[in-house]
Amino acid sequence: MLAAVALAAALVLAGCGGDEGGGGGAAATPVAGVTQVAAKDNRFSPGAIQVPAGTAVTWRFEDGFVPHDVKGDGFASGEPKRKGSFTHTFDRPGTYPYRCTLHDGMDGRVVVTGS
């Protein structure tokens, strides 16, 4: 039992992000035409998206035992989640970086263009 708890704690505290597996993180070239981002395998995928103003973006929490959240300037998903989703509508053009507050290096970016 103690080993299972230690393993779960290690997974929650594990660092994440990077370019492995196509996530790319916030530094990745934004993918156009995508409005859903997965929080899975301790990264956001895709790591950067480009949408027109007025678009709702949905983050899906798909990492099983490992909780994640989404926090950016002016938007946040609230308490960390292991499943479910969070949606935010971006009304103004600009670049909106965000991160998972639980995992250092797990970050992403939404680039909003004029409508």
Phi and psi restraints in degrees (value plus and minus 20) as a CYANA .aco file:
   2 LEU   PHI     -81.3   -41.3
   2 LEU   PSI     -57.9   -17.9
   3 ALA   PHI     -84.0   -44.0
   3 ALA   PSI     -59.5   -19.5
   4 ALA   PHI     -85.5   -45.5
   4 ALA   PSI     -60.5   -20.5
   5 VAL   PHI     -85.7   -45.7
   5 VAL   PSI     -62.1   -22.1
   6 ALA   PHI     -83.3   -43.3
   6 ALA   PSI     -61.0   -21.0
   7 LEU   PHI     -83.9   -43.9
   7 LEU   PSI     -65.3   -25.3
   8 ALA   PHI     -81.1   -41.1
   8 ALA   PSI     -62.4   -22.4
   9 ALA   PHI     -83.9   -43.9
   9 ALA   PSI     -60.2   -20.2
  10 ALA   PHI     -83.0   -43.0
  10 ALA   PSI     -60.2   -20.2
  11 LEU   PHI     -85.0   -45.0
  11 LEU   PSI     -60.8   -20.8
  12 VAL   PHI     -86.0   -46.0
  12 VAL   PSI     -59.0   -19.0
  13 LEU   PHI    -108.9   -68.9
  13 LEU   PSI     -23.6    16.4
  14 ALA   PHI     -82.8   -42.8
  14 ALA   PSI     123.1   163.1
  15 GLY   PHI     -90.1   -50.1
  15 GLY   PSI     141.3   181.3
  16 CYS   PHI    -174.4  -134.4
  16 CYS   PSI    -192.7  -152.7
  17 GLY   PHI      74.4   114.4
  17 GLY   PSI    -173.4  -133.4
  18 GLY   PHI      66.6   106.6
  18 GLY   PSI    -198.9  -158.9
  19 ASP   PHI    -115.4   -75.4
  19 ASP   PSI     -20.8    19.2
  20 GLU   PHI     -85.2   -45.2
  20 GLU   PSI     118.0   158.0
  21 GLY   PHI      54.7    94.7
  21 GLY   PSI      -5.0    35.0
  22 GLY   PHI      66.4   106.4
  22 GLY   PSI     -18.4    21.6
  23 GLY   PHI     -87.1   -47.1
  23 GLY   PSI     -74.2   -34.2
  24 GLY   PHI      61.3   101.3
  24 GLY   PSI     -40.4    -0.4
  25 GLY   PHI      42.7    82.7
  25 GLY   PSI    -188.1  -148.1
  26 ALA   PHI     -83.5   -43.5
  26 ALA   PSI     -45.2    -5.2
  27 ALA   PHI     -98.5   -58.5
  27 ALA   PSI     -30.0    10.0
  28 ALA   PHI     -85.8   -45.8
  28 ALA   PSI     135.3   175.3
  29 THR   PHI     -86.1   -46.1
  29 THR   PSI     109.8   149.8
  30 PRO   PHI     -82.7   -42.7
  30 PRO   PSI     118.6   158.6
  31 VAL   PHI    -113.9   -73.9
  31 VAL   PSI     104.6   144.6
  32 ALA   PHI    -107.0   -67.0
  32 ALA   PSI     133.7   173.7
  33 GLY   PHI      60.6   100.6
  33 GLY   PSI     -10.7    29.3
  34 VAL   PHI    -133.5   -93.5
  34 VAL   PSI     112.8   152.8
  35 THR   PHI    -142.9  -102.9
  35 THR   PSI     -15.2    24.8
  36 GLN   PHI    -144.6  -104.6
  36 GLN   PSI     116.7   156.7
  37 VAL   PHI    -144.5  -104.5
  37 VAL   PSI     112.9   152.9
  38 ALA   PHI    -116.7   -76.7
  38 ALA   PSI     114.3   154.3
  39 ALA   PHI    -120.2   -80.2
  39 ALA   PSI      77.0   117.0
  40 LYS   PHI    -171.0  -131.0
  40 LYS   PSI     127.7   167.7
  41 ASP   PHI      35.5    75.5
  41 ASP   PSI      16.0    56.0
  42 ASN   PHI      36.7    76.7
  42 ASN   PSI      20.0    60.0
  43 ARG   PHI    -177.3  -137.3
  43 ARG   PSI     142.6   182.6
  44 PHE   PHI    -115.2   -75.2
  44 PHE   PSI     113.8   153.8
  45 SER   PHI    -156.6  -116.6
  45 SER   PSI     102.0   142.0
  46 PRO   PHI     -89.6   -49.6
  46 PRO   PSI     138.7   178.7
  47 GLY   PHI     -94.6   -54.6
  47 GLY   PSI     -45.5    -5.5
  48 ALA   PHI    -164.3  -124.3
  48 ALA   PSI     116.1   156.1
  49 ILE   PHI    -150.6  -110.6
  49 ILE   PSI     138.1   178.1
  50 GLN   PHI    -144.3  -104.3
  50 GLN   PSI     105.9   145.9
  51 VAL   PHI    -155.7  -115.7
  51 VAL   PSI     135.1   175.1
  52 PRO   PHI     -96.0   -56.0
  52 PRO   PSI     134.8   174.8
  53 ALA   PHI     -74.4   -34.4
  53 ALA   PSI     123.5   163.5
  54 GLY   PHI      71.1   111.1
  54 GLY   PSI     -16.9    23.1
  55 THR   PHI    -108.7   -68.7
  55 THR   PSI     117.3   157.3
  56 ALA   PHI    -109.9   -69.9
  56 ALA   PSI     107.7   147.7
  57 VAL   PHI    -129.1   -89.1
  57 VAL   PSI     114.6   154.6
  58 THR   PHI    -136.1   -96.1
  58 THR   PSI     109.9   149.9
  59 TRP   PHI    -121.4   -81.4
  59 TRP   PSI     108.7   148.7
  60 ARG   PHI    -125.4   -85.4
  60 ARG   PSI     110.0   150.0
  61 PHE   PHI    -114.5   -74.5
  61 PHE   PSI      90.9   130.9
  62 GLU   PHI    -151.0  -111.0
  62 GLU   PSI       8.5    48.5
  63 ASP   PHI    -123.9   -83.9
  63 ASP   PSI       0.3    40.3
  64 GLY   PHI      42.4    82.4
  64 GLY   PSI    -131.3   -91.3
  65 PHE   PHI     -95.3   -55.3
  65 PHE   PSI     -36.1     3.9
  66 VAL   PHI    -117.0   -77.0
  66 VAL   PSI      96.6   136.6
  67 PRO   PHI     -99.8   -59.8
  67 PRO   PSI     133.9   173.9
  68 HIS   PHI    -161.5  -121.5
  68 HIS   PSI     143.8   183.8
  69 ASP   PHI    -159.8  -119.8
  69 ASP   PSI     155.2   195.2
  70 VAL   PHI    -149.2  -109.2
  70 VAL   PSI     106.4   146.4
  71 LYS   PHI    -159.9  -119.9
  71 LYS   PSI     103.2   143.2
  72 GLY   PHI    -156.2  -116.2
  72 GLY   PSI     159.3   199.3
  73 ASP   PHI     -90.6   -50.6
  73 ASP   PSI      86.7   126.7
  74 GLY   PHI      74.3   114.3
  74 GLY   PSI     -18.0    22.0
  75 PHE   PHI    -171.7  -131.7
  75 PHE   PSI     127.0   167.0
  76 ALA   PHI    -178.6  -138.6
  76 ALA   PSI     124.6   164.6
  77 SER   PHI    -103.8   -63.8
  77 SER   PSI     -28.4    11.6
  78 GLY   PHI      69.6   109.6
  78 GLY   PSI    -167.3  -127.3
  79 GLU   PHI     -77.6   -37.6
  79 GLU   PSI     124.0   164.0
  80 PRO   PHI     -75.9   -35.9
  80 PRO   PSI     124.6   164.6
  81 LYS   PHI    -148.2  -108.2
  81 LYS   PSI     128.7   168.7
  82 ARG   PHI    -118.9   -78.9
  82 ARG   PSI     -41.8    -1.8
  83 LYS   PHI    -170.3  -130.3
  83 LYS   PSI     150.4   190.4
  84 GLY   PHI      79.5   119.5
  84 GLY   PSI    -180.4  -140.4
  85 SER   PHI    -172.7  -132.7
  85 SER   PSI     149.1   189.1
  86 PHE   PHI    -160.4  -120.4
  86 PHE   PSI     115.4   155.4
  87 THR   PHI    -145.8  -105.8
  87 THR   PSI     118.3   158.3
  88 HIS   PHI    -157.5  -117.5
  88 HIS   PSI     117.4   157.4
  89 THR   PHI    -117.0   -77.0
  89 THR   PSI     108.6   148.6
  90 PHE   PHI    -119.6   -79.6
  90 PHE   PSI      87.6   127.6
  91 ASP   PHI    -111.3   -71.3
  91 ASP   PSI     -41.5    -1.5
  92 ARG   PHI    -139.2   -99.2
  92 ARG   PSI     120.3   160.3
  93 PRO   PHI     -79.8   -39.8
  93 PRO   PSI     127.8   167.8
  94 GLY   PHI     133.4   173.4
  94 GLY   PSI    -197.5  -157.5
  95 THR   PHI    -132.9   -92.9
  95 THR   PSI     106.9   146.9
  96 TYR   PHI    -140.8  -100.8
  96 TYR   PSI      74.5   114.5
  97 PRO   PHI     -94.1   -54.1
  97 PRO   PSI     131.7   171.7
  98 TYR   PHI    -167.3  -127.3
  98 TYR   PSI     149.6   189.6
  99 ARG   PHI    -174.6  -134.6
  99 ARG   PSI     146.5   186.5
 100 CYS   PHI    -112.6   -72.6
 100 CYS   PSI     102.1   142.1
 101 THR   PHI     -93.3   -53.3
 101 THR   PSI     -31.9     8.1
 102 LEU   PHI    -109.7   -69.7
 102 LEU   PSI     -42.3    -2.3
 103 HIS   PHI    -148.3  -108.3
 103 HIS   PSI      88.4   128.4
 104 ASP   PHI     -78.7   -38.7
 104 ASP   PSI     110.5   150.5
 105 GLY   PHI      70.6   110.6
 105 GLY   PSI     -26.5    13.5
 106 MET   PHI    -111.6   -71.6
 106 MET   PSI      78.0   118.0
 107 ASP   PHI    -159.3  -119.3
 107 ASP   PSI     146.6   186.6
 108 GLY   PHI    -175.8  -135.8
 108 GLY   PSI    -198.3  -158.3
 109 ARG   PHI    -173.1  -133.1
 109 ARG   PSI     118.1   158.1
 110 VAL   PHI    -134.6   -94.6
 110 VAL   PSI     102.6   142.6
 111 VAL   PHI    -123.3   -83.3
 111 VAL   PSI      99.1   139.1
 112 VAL   PHI    -127.3   -87.3
 112 VAL   PSI     103.2   143.2
 113 THR   PHI    -118.3   -78.3
 113 THR   PSI     146.5   186.5
 114 GLY   PHI     -81.9   -41.9
 114 GLY   PSI     126.1   166.1
